[in-house]
Amino acid sequence: MNTKPVRKSTLGLELDLAFEGASKALLNEPMDASTRQRLTSEMPWQRDIICWINATRTNKNLCCQEIVRSANALSLGLQLTDDATITKLNARWRKKEEPTDVISFPALDEKIICPENRFIELGDIIISVTRARQQAKEHNHALIKELRWLVSHGLLHLLGWEHPNQESLNEMLSFQEQLITIDSIVQHND
């Protein structure tokens, strides 16, 4: 994954995003410039993720580990890949030999004690662009919306959200809807 410069939000949160964009094979389909940018550039993701983390950590009623609420510097990885790659990961780590839309690998442990002013590693999010395209068509919305939905879902898992039952899944999905409506450009200091 390529590591780009650390980005700082107007709310004081720094994010070090290790981003691996979609391969050339995934970029063969016709798409607008905005979609291509989402598939190849970390900047729109950096803005979204900072806004989403801030929205989560500033609301005390939401699941978010205290170390994340108090941290001023976070780090995570985001990879946009294909079905073949995500199938291998799903088989290895979840024992399911099938493609999936998103896999997240949380790195946080509630017992971690971290000195101030250090980066807190949240973990990694891997998205299948192939699945995202199919799901966007099924839901009759843009690929960008589906990608944002999947990244927000993976991020919430990195922040400690789980959905062992339908009620907790519904709560998580409802909050995801709120997250993807946040306009990161208004919320972020470029």
C-alpha positions, 0 to 999 in steps of 0.5 A: 500500500502507498502511504501518503502525507498525513492529513489533519482535519479542522477538528484536530484529528490526523489520519495516516491512510495507507491506500491501495487503489483499484488495479488497471483491470478494474478501471477498464469499464467506462466511468466519470472522473469522480468515480475514477478518482475514488478508485485511484486516489486516497484524498476523497477517502481521507476526507470521508474517513476523518469526517466519519471518525469525528462524527462517531467519536464525538457522539458519546452514545455511539460505539467507539473505543475510548482510545479512539475518542481521545486520540489525535492521530489515527492510522488505517489501511484501505485497499480496493481490489477484485473478487479473486483477491477478496475471495482468498482473504475470505477463505484464509481469515473467515474460512468462507471460500467465496467473494464478499463485498468488504472485509475489515481487520480491526487492530484495536484491543480495549486493553491497549494503553498508548502514549499521547501524540502517537498514531493509533492503528485502527486496522485495514479495510478491503473492498471488492470493487467487483462486488461493489459494482454488482451491488450498485447496479442491484440497488440502482445507485452510483458506484461511489455511493456503494463504495462509500457504504462499504468503506463506512461499514468496514470503518465502523467495524474497526471502531468496535461496532459488531452486529451479532443480531438483527437489532444491532445490524439495523442500528449500524446500518442506520448510522452508516446512512447518516455517515454517508450523507456527511459532506466531507468537503464542508467538514474538512480543511483542505 
